[in-house]
Amino acid sequence: MDFFDSHAHYNDERFLENRDDLIKRMYKNEITGIICAGYNLDSSIDGINFAKSFPHMYATCGISPNDIDENVDNNIKKIESVASDEKVVAIGEIGLDYYWNKDNKEKQKEVFIKQIEIADKLDLPIVIHTRDATIDTINILKEHCPKKKGVFHCCPLNQELIKEGLKLGFYISFSGNITFKNAKAEPCVELVPMDKILIETDSPYLAPEPLRGTTNISENVKLVAKKIAEIKEISIDEIAKITFDNTKRIFRL
């Protein structure tokens, strides 16, 4: 089996000392596709450069709603510049987060829209981070829907968000939180058709059960696939192949 971790943060400081060896180990353990997701300018540049060391790694670049500072407008211009690299497969993670940041909602919307415009200019899909901001996220996507669509990364277990995202043509990516004991993930996973589903770790965050609380690594995406296979009542082999193919399709790999 080959698995594709469609969203991981090997640009996180927790991995800087051993990430080369870790990626090599992941490859030997059937993780033959990884996307290193940027969340600010520095992490985006680092992710691109790191991905160049491995033929099975790719990168996204963007400014997340949790990384908006006084330099954000200038950094967005720089994101557009670095996003032309051949290793970049999407603009992201971008979006809205009203859980951690309630005081700059209008600026979040502005930054989100500007980066959707960059994605359209560069003919790239987007990777969306959304938390406690379902209505505004969907409204922006309805008004500024990117031409190449994109992915709801680590998708919140919100049936209305998933329904609306699917209507707009987006893919839905699930991570370790669907394995949590009180997640009640089944109705949300069941909503997503097989040709629109992805798996990810969001490494180093959200390690799945029974590893919850540890530093998450790409190998753990198998536990996400296993949970989806149980819900969909098909084999993990099928989930591995379907999600691998879906990841290649949306990111045009």
C-alpha positions as a Python dict, from the first residue, in 0.01 Angstrom:
ca = {
    (1, 'M'): (0, 0, 0),
    (2, 'D'): (103, 359, -65),
    (3, 'F'): (-33, 644, 146),
    (4, 'F'): (-35, 1017, 74),
    (5, 'D'): (-19, 1253, 374),
    (6, 'S'): (-183, 1553, 209),
    (7, 'H'): (-101, 1803, 487),
    (8, 'A'): (191, 1798, 728),
    (9, 'H'): (415, 2059, 886),
    (10, 'Y'): (773, 1940, 856),
    (11, 'N'): (858, 2310, 861),
    (12, 'D'): (767, 2308, 1231),
    (13, 'E'): (1060, 2365, 1469),
    (14, 'R'): (995, 2029, 1635),
    (15, 'F'): (1127, 1853, 1326),
    (16, 'L'): (1423, 2069, 1229),
    (17, 'E'): (1689, 1842, 1383),
    (18, 'N'): (1580, 1504, 1244),
    (19, 'R'): (1339, 1561, 959),
    (20, 'D'): (1560, 1422, 679),
    (21, 'D'): (1591, 1088, 853),
    (22, 'L'): (1225, 1095, 950),
    (23, 'I'): (1107, 1147, 591),
    (24, 'K'): (1330, 864, 470),
    (25, 'R'): (1181, 639, 737),
    (26, 'M'): (827, 739, 641),
    (27, 'Y'): (897, 648, 279),
    (28, 'K'): (1012, 301, 380),
    (29, 'N'): (687, 267, 577),
    (30, 'E'): (460, 322, 275),
    (31, 'I'): (419, 702, 304),
    (32, 'T'): (517, 772, -54),
    (33, 'G'): (357, 1115, -84),
    (34, 'I'): (377, 1412, 155),
    (35, 'I'): (275, 1775, 121),
    (36, 'C'): (456, 2017, 353),
    (37, 'A'): (208, 2295, 427),
    (38, 'G'): (313, 2656, 479),
    (39, 'Y'): (132, 2886, 720),
    (40, 'N'): (343, 3204, 703),
    (41, 'L'): (617, 3337, 478),
    (42, 'D'): (911, 3173, 655),
    (43, 'S'): (745, 2832, 688),
    (44, 'S'): (637, 2846, 323),
    (45, 'I'): (990, 2915, 201),
    (46, 'D'): (1134, 2649, 431),
    (47, 'G'): (873, 2395, 316),
    (48, 'I'): (954, 2458, -49),
    (49, 'N'): (1328, 2423, 8),
    (50, 'F'): (1285, 2109, 217),
    (51, 'A'): (1055, 1949, -41),
    (52, 'K'): (1329, 1986, -303),
    (53, 'S'): (1531, 1721, -118),
    (54, 'F'): (1271, 1448, -184),
    (55, 'P'): (1097, 1357, -510),
    (56, 'H'): (783, 1246, -323),
    (57, 'M'): (744, 1573, -128),
    (58, 'Y'): (562, 1888, -232),
    (59, 'A'): (474, 2217, -65),
    (60, 'T'): (201, 2474, -22),
    (61, 'C'): (257, 2838, 65),
    (62, 'G'): (34, 3095, 227),
    (63, 'I'): (-46, 3310, 529),
    (64, 'S'): (-284, 3140, 772),
    (65, 'P'): (-547, 3338, 966),
    (66, 'N'): (-342, 3273, 1279),
    (67, 'D'): (-29, 3431, 1130),
    (68, 'I'): (-154, 3775, 1036),
    (69, 'D'): (78, 4049, 1161),
    (70, 'E'): (175, 4405, 1072),
    (71, 'N'): (378, 4278, 774),
    (72, 'V'): (103, 4067, 624),
    (73, 'D'): (37, 4281, 315),
    (74, 'N'): (403, 4277, 216),
    (75, 'N'): (431, 3907, 296),
    (76, 'I'): (136, 3826, 70),
    (77, 'K'): (326, 3984, -219),
    (78, 'K'): (626, 3766, -135),
    (79, 'I'): (403, 3458, -118),
    (80, 'E'): (297, 3524, -475),
    (81, 'S'): (663, 3536, -576),
    (82, 'V'): (770, 3209, -410),
    (83, 'A'): (453, 3025, -516),
    (84, 'S'): (578, 3002, -872),
    (85, 'D'): (827, 2733, -764),
    (86, 'E'): (769, 2395, -930),
    (87, 'K'): (735, 2224, -590),
    (88, 'V'): (435, 2439, -492),
    (89, 'V'): (104, 2262, -549),
    (90, 'A'): (-139, 2502, -377),
    (91, 'I'): (-186, 2832, -196),
    (92, 'G'): (-243, 2755, 169),
    (93, 'E'): (-310, 2711, 436),
    (94, 'I'): (-538, 3014, 418),
    (95, 'G'): (-881, 3094, 556),
    (96, 'L'): (-1056, 3212, 871),
    (97, 'D'): (-1014, 3127, 1239),
    (98, 'Y'): (-1253, 3291, 1484),
    (99, 'Y'): (-1162, 3049, 1761),
    (100, 'W'): (-813, 3186, 1819),
    (101, 'N'): (-861, 3531, 1666),
    (102, 'K'): (-1185, 3719, 1715),
    (103, 'D'): (-1057, 4076, 1694),
    (104, 'N'): (-939, 4093, 1332),
    (105, 'K'): (-1218, 3924, 1141),
    (106, 'E'): (-1229, 4180, 861),
    (107, 'K'): (-853, 4160, 809),
    (108, 'Q'): (-875, 3781, 800),
    (109, 'K'): (-1136, 3803, 526),
    (110, 'E'): (-924, 4049, 329),
    (111, 'V'): (-613, 3830, 353),
    (112, 'F'): (-813, 3520, 257),
    (113, 'I'): (-957, 3686, -54),
    (114, 'K'): (-621, 3829, -164),
    (115, 'Q'): (-465, 3484, -149),
    (116, 'I'): (-752, 3328, -344),
    (117, 'E'): (-674, 3587, -610),
    (118, 'I'): (-308, 3478, -610),
    (119, 'A'): (-418, 3116, -653),
    (120, 'D'): (-626, 3213, -955),
    (121, 'K'): (-341, 3415, -1101),
    (122, 'L'): (-104, 3118, -1065),
    (123, 'D'): (-364, 2858, -1166),
    (124, 'L'): (-339, 2675, -832),
    (125, 'P'): (-596, 2525, -593),
    (126, 'I'): (-619, 2647, -232),
    (127, 'V'): (-591, 2471, 105),
    (128, 'I'): (-843, 2606, 355),
    (129, 'H'): (-813, 2639, 731),
    (130, 'T'): (-1145, 2725, 893),
    (131, 'R'): (-1248, 2718, 1257),
    (132, 'D'): (-1563, 2865, 1411),
    (133, 'A'): (-1610, 3062, 1089),
    (134, 'T'): (-1833, 2841, 874),
    (135, 'I'): (-2074, 3105, 743),
    (136, 'D'): (-1808, 3360, 649),
    (137, 'T'): (-1585, 3094, 494),
    (138, 'I'): (-1862, 2961, 271),
    (139, 'N'): (-1984, 3310, 178),
    (140, 'I'): (-1634, 3413, 69),
    (141, 'L'): (-1594, 3095, -135),
    (142, 'K'): (-1929, 3153, -305),
    (143, 'E'): (-1824, 3504, -405),
    (144, 'H'): (-1457, 3433, -478),
    (145, 'C'): (-1449, 3064, -565),
    (146, 'P'): (-1103, 2973, -696),
    (147, 'K'): (-1093, 2835, -1047),
    (148, 'K'): (-899, 2524, -941),
    (149, 'K'): (-1108, 2472, -625),
    (150, 'G'): (-913, 2318, -336),
    (151, 'V'): (-928, 2130, -7),
    (152, 'F'): (-1084, 2184, 334),
    (153, 'H'): (-784, 2070, 536),
    (154, 'C'): (-840, 1900, 872),
    (155, 'C'): (-1203, 1960, 798),
    (156, 'P'): (-1415, 2049, 1102),
    (157, 'L'): (-1672, 1783, 1181),
    (158, 'N'): (-1955, 2009, 1074),
    (159, 'Q'): (-2207, 1855, 836),
    (160, 'E'): (-2330, 2187, 695),
    (161, 'L'): (-1976, 2301, 618),
    (162, 'I'): (-1903, 1973, 442),
    (163, 'K'): (-2227, 1984, 241),
    (164, 'E'): (-2163, 2341, 126),
    (165, 'G'): (-1798, 2272, 52),
    (166, 'L'): (-1889, 1973, -162),
    (167, 'K'): (-2149, 2177, -350),
    (168, 'L'): (-1875, 2424, -439),
    (169, 'G'): (-1657, 2142, -571),
    (170, 'F'): (-1403, 2120, -290),
    (171, 'Y'): (-1229, 1813, -154),
    (172, 'I'): (-1258, 1722, 214),
    (173, 'S'): (-949, 1612, 409),
    (174, 'F'): (-976, 1427, 739),
    (175, 'S'): (-707, 1399, 1005),
    (176, 'G'): (-651, 1229, 1340),
    (177, 'N'): (-938, 1405, 1513),
    (178, 'I'): (-1186, 1165, 1349),
    (179, 'T'): (-1040, 888, 1567),
    (180, 'F'): (-1099, 1070, 1896),
    (181, 'K'): (-1340, 890, 2128),
    (182, 'N'): (-1602, 1165, 2139),
    (183, 'A'): (-1557, 1288, 1782),
    (184, 'K'): (-1884, 1149, 1638),
    (185, 'A'): (-1714, 1156, 1298),
    (186, 'E'): (-1925, 893, 1123),
    (187, 'P'): (-2200, 1120, 982),
    (188, 'C'): (-1941, 1363, 844),
    (189, 'V'): (-1724, 1096, 684),
    (190, 'E'): (-2030, 928, 535),
    (191, 'L'): (-2126, 1256, 366),
    (192, 'V'): (-1810, 1271, 158),
    (193, 'P'): (-1813, 1077, -171),
    (194, 'M'): (-1512, 861, -242),
    (195, 'D'): (-1384, 1086, -520),
    (196, 'K'): (-1363, 1388, -286),
    (197, 'I'): (-1194, 1246, 23),
    (198, 'L'): (-833, 1297, 136),
    (199, 'I'): (-633, 1196, 442),
    (200, 'E'): (-371, 1391, 635),
    (201, 'T'): (-191, 1409, 967),
    (202, 'D'): (-159, 1788, 1019),
    (203, 'S'): (169, 1672, 1175),
    (204, 'P'): (299, 1746, 1438),
    (205, 'Y'): (-54, 1813, 1566),
    (206, 'L'): (-360, 1594, 1624),
    (207, 'A'): (-200, 1254, 1664),
    (208, 'P'): (-477, 994, 1626),
    (209, 'E'): (-588, 742, 1886),
    (210, 'P'): (-422, 550, 2042),
    (211, 'L'): (-130, 795, 2006),
    (212, 'R'): (-316, 1109, 2106),
    (213, 'G'): (-92, 1358, 2283),
    (214, 'T'): (228, 1253, 2106),
    (215, 'T'): (410, 1430, 1825),
    (216, 'N'): (226, 1330, 1511),
    (217, 'I'): (417, 1194, 1210),
    (218, 'S'): (310, 1099, 860),
    (219, 'E'): (309, 726, 929),
    (220, 'N'): (6, 786, 1153),
    (221, 'V'): (-202, 876, 849),
    (222, 'K'): (-260, 500, 827),
    (223, 'L'): (-474, 525, 1142),
    (224, 'V'): (-686, 794, 976),
    (225, 'A'): (-726, 571, 671),
    (226, 'K'): (-819, 278, 895),
    (227, 'K'): (-1096, 480, 1064),
    (228, 'I'): (-1237, 593, 730),
    (229, 'A'): (-1225, 235, 600),
    (230, 'E'): (-1427, 122, 902),
    (231, 'I'): (-1689, 392, 849),
    (232, 'K'): (-1711, 337, 473),
    (233, 'E'): (-1704, -42, 522),
    (234, 'I'): (-1430, -102, 268),
    (235, 'S'): (-1068, -215, 301),
    (236, 'I'): (-784, 9, 407),
    (237, 'D'): (-613, -85, 80),
    (238, 'E'): (-899, 76, -111),
    (239, 'I'): (-888, 389, 106),
    (240, 'A'): (-513, 416, 54),
    (241, 'K'): (-547, 397, -325),
    (242, 'I'): (-853, 623, -348),
    (243, 'T'): (-708, 898, -130),
    (244, 'F'): (-368, 873, -303),
    (245, 'D'): (-533, 917, -643),
    (246, 'N'): (-757, 1198, -516),
    (247, 'T'): (-457, 1387, -377),
    (248, 'K'): (-274, 1355, -708),
    (249, 'R'): (-584, 1477, -892),
    (250, 'I'): (-659, 1792, -693),
    (251, 'F'): (-293, 1895, -676),
    (252, 'R'): (-224, 1786, -1037),
    (253, 'L'): (68, 1560, -956),
}
